[in-house]
Amino acid sequence: MKNIKVYGPGCKRCDATEAMIKDAATKLGIEVAIEKVSDARAIAMAGVMSTPGIAIDGKLVHAGGLPDATKLGQWLSA
């Protein structure tokens, strides 16, 4: 199981990012646990300067804007 954190204030892009992760994980047959982090201090402590941010298994892989679907699949498969 992949542990994923989506960093952001809860905006539409953050919700869309979460939906993209769920969709990609389903297509790849990967089980994921998604945690949404909206606390500004926690976001800054994670090193996210632009939201939404994505961390997979503790590693920040994306920050700012919607992720590319192909890259998202690669991150989940790694």
C-alpha positions, 0 to 999 in steps of 0.5 A, spaced: 500 500 500 502 506 498 501 512 503 499 518 499 499 525 502 495 531 498 498 538 501 493 544 500 488 548 503 482 544 500 481 548 493 478 545 487 485 543 484 486 539 491 480 535 490 481 534 483 488 532 484 486 527 489 481 524 484 486 523 479 490 519 484 484 515 486 483 514 478 490 512 477 491 507 482 485 504 480 487 503 473 494 500 476 491 496 481 495 499 486 492 500 493 493 507 496 491 511 503 490 518 501 491 523 507 489 530 505 493 535 509 490 542 509 494 545 515 499 551 513 504 550 517 504 542 516 504 544 508 510 549 509 514 544 514 513 538 508 517 543 503 511 545 499 511 552 496 505 551 491 499 547 492 497 542 491 503 538 493 503 530 493 508 526 497 508 518 496 511 514 502 514 520 505 517 523 498 515 529 495 514 528 488 510 534 486 508 541 488 504 546 484 498 545 479 495 539 477 500 533 476 501 530 469 497 523 469 503 519 466 507 522 471 502 520 476 502 513 474 510 513 474 510 515 481 505 510 483 508 504 480 515 506 483 
